[in-house]
Amino acid sequence: MTRTVHTPMGDARITWHAAAGARAVLALGHGAGGGVETDDLQALAAALPARGITVALVEQPWRVAGKRVAPAPRTLDTAWRALWPALAKPGLPVFAGGRSAGARVACRTAGELGARAVLALSFPLHPPGRPEKSRAGELTGAGVPVLVVQGGSDPFGRPEEFRELPADAELIEVPGVGHGLSAPEPPVIRRIGDWLTARLAR
């Protein structure tokens, strides 16, 4: 099921992958270079409903409008805040998440929006070749538990570069892949599902 949501930045779109007897909602935003069709987002949308987690794939207004270049971070955050109420289901906690730029949005807004935790796929810790331009503060400042899933050769931040993670954050390394991450293998999806469901018990 797909729903259009009006935001101050234009119309956003949410595609729902519903779980029978859902225990939580996982809202996943896309990156700056693509939409919700990426393999990693689609793999999670296909797998997690069986774990009782409804997945909502969120398309930012710039993608819905057919634009090719993502706007400034504050614009992405404004749209995300505006569509957040549409993600809430009565009595269900909501996890925030996304890949790349979408992971940054989730981290920056999680605390204020009341997200249970954040799933950060291919978090862009820094621009390629510019480690001095660290965005680690977005992870450390999320205010909620964070799970980072990072390709072993990601030029935006290899797993060993994530030295400043807070105590309630964890990292899963996916060897042999870069920023694109691709579709996570079943063991990785299981670990993601285990981590999310463990947050429900707390």
C-alpha positions in Angstrom: 0.0 0.0 0.0 1.3 3.4 -0.9 0.3 6.7 0.7 1.1 10.3 -0.3 1.8 12.6 2.6 1.9 16.4 2.3 4.9 18.2 3.8 6.1 21.8 3.7 8.7 20.6 1.2 6.2 19.0 -1.1 4.6 15.6 -1.3 6.3 12.6 0.2 5.4 9.0 -0.4 5.2 6.0 2.0 5.1 2.4 0.7 4.0 0.0 3.4 5.1 -3.6 3.8 2.8 -4.7 6.5 3.4 -7.4 9.1 0.6 -9.5 10.4 0.3 -8.9 14.1 2.8 -6.1 13.9 4.9 -5.2 17.0 6.6 -2.2 15.6 7.2 0.0 12.5 10.5 0.6 10.8 10.6 3.8 8.7 13.4 3.7 6.1 14.5 6.7 4.1 16.7 6.5 1.0 20.0 8.1 0.1 20.9 11.1 -2.0 21.8 9.1 -5.0 18.7 6.9 -5.3 15.3 6.0 -4.0 13.6 3.2 -2.1 14.3 0.7 -4.9 17.9 0.0 -3.6 18.6 -3.7 -2.9 19.2 -3.2 0.8 16.0 -1.4 1.5 14.0 -3.8 -0.6 15.6 -6.8 1.2 14.6 -5.5 4.6 11.1 -4.7 3.4 10.7 -8.3 2.2 12.2 -10.0 5.3 11.3 -8.0 8.4 7.5 -8.3 8.3 7.9 -12.0 9.1 9.6 -10.8 12.3 6.5 -8.7 13.2 8.0 -5.4 12.0 6.0 -3.4 9.4 8.4 -1.6 7.1 7.6 1.8 5.7 9.8 2.9 2.8 9.8 6.7 2.7 10.4 8.7 -0.5 11.5 12.3 0.2 9.6 15.0 -1.7 12.5 15.7 -4.0 12.4 12.2 -5.3 8.6 12.2 -5.6 8.9 15.4 -7.7 11.4 13.7 -10.0 14.4 15.8 -9.1 17.9 14.4 -9.4 19.8 16.3 -6.7 18.9 16.1 -3.0 18.3 19.3 -1.1 20.1 20.6 1.9 20.1 18.5 5.1 17.7 20.9 6.9 15.2 20.5 4.1 15.3 16.7 4.3 14.9 16.9 8.1 11.9 19.2 7.8 10.1 16.8 5.4 10.9 13.8 7.7 9.5 15.6 10.7 6.3 16.5 8.9 5.7 12.9 7.7 6.6 11.3 10.9 3.0 11.3 12.3 1.8 9.3 9.3 4.2 6.5 10.4 2.8 6.1 13.8 0.4 3.3 14.3 -1.7 3.1 17.5 0.3 1.4 20.3 3.3 0.6 18.1 6.9 1.9 18.6 8.6 3.4 15.5 12.2 2.7 14.6 13.8 5.4 12.3 16.3 4.4 9.7 17.6 4.7 6.2 20.6 4.3 4.0 23.3 7.0 3.6 21.7 10.4 3.7 18.5 8.8 5.0 20.5 7.4 7.9 21.8 10.9 8.7 18.2 12.3 8.7 17.1 9.5 11.1 20.0 10.1 13.5 19.5 13.9 13.5 15.8 13.7 14.3 15.4 10.5 16.3 15.5 11.9 19.8 13.0 14.7 19.2 10.6 12.5 17.3 10.6 9.8 19.9 12.0 7.0 17.7 12.7 3.8 19.6 16.1 3.3 17.9 17.9 4.0 14.6 19.0 1.6 11.9 21.8 3.3 9.9 22.7 1.6 6.6 25.9 2.7 4.9 26.2 5.7 7.2 28.4 8.4 5.4 30.8 9.1 8.2 32.7 11.5 5.9 33.0 12.4 2.3 35.3 10.0 0.4 38.9 10.9 1.0 38.0 13.6 3.6 38.1 11.9 7.0 38.6 15.3 8.7 35.0 16.1 7.7 33.6 13.7 10.2 29.8 13.3 10.8 30.3 11.2 13.8 28.5 13.7 15.9 25.2 12.8 14.2 25.6 9.2 15.4 26.8 10.1 18.9 24.0 12.8 19.2 21.1 10.5 18.1 20.0 10.1 21.7 18.7 6.6 21.1 20.3 3.2 20.4 21.9 3.0 16.9 22.8 0.0 14.8 25.2 0.8 11.9 25.4 -1.7 9.0 28.5 -0.8 7.0 30.3 -2.2 4.0 33.9 -3.3 4.7 35.3 -1.1 1.9 32.8 1.8 2.1 34.8 4.9 1.0 32.4 7.0 3.1 33.7 5.3 6.2 35.1 1.8 6.7 34.0 -0.1 9.8 37.3 0.5 11.6 36.8 4.2 11.4 33.7 4.2 13.6 35.7 4.7 16.8 33.3 7.2 18.4 30.2 5.2 18.7 28.3 5.7 22.0 27.8 2.8 24.4 24.3 2.0 23.1 25.4 1.7 19.5 26.5 -1.4 17.6 28.1 -2.0 14.2 27.7 -4.8 11.8 30.4 -5.1 9.1 29.5 -6.5 5.7 32.8 -7.7 4.2 33.7 -7.1 0.6 31.1 -4.4 -0.3 31.2 -0.7 -0.6 28.7 2.1 -0.1 26.1 0.4 -2.2 25.9 -2.3 0.4 23.7 -4.5 -1.9 21.1 -6.9 -0.5 22.3 -8.1 2.9 22.8 -11.8 3.2 20.3 -13.7 5.4 22.7 -13.8 8.4 23.0 -10.0 8.4 19.2 -9.6 8.1 18.7 -12.0 11.0 21.1 -9.9 13.1 19.3 -6.7 12.2 15.9 -8.3 13.1 17.4 -9.7 16.3 18.7 -6.2 17.2 15.4 -4.5 16.5 13.3 -7.0 18.4 15.6 -6.8 21.4 15.0 -3.1 21.5 11.2 -3.9 21.9 11.8 -5.8 25.1 13.5 -2.8 26.8 
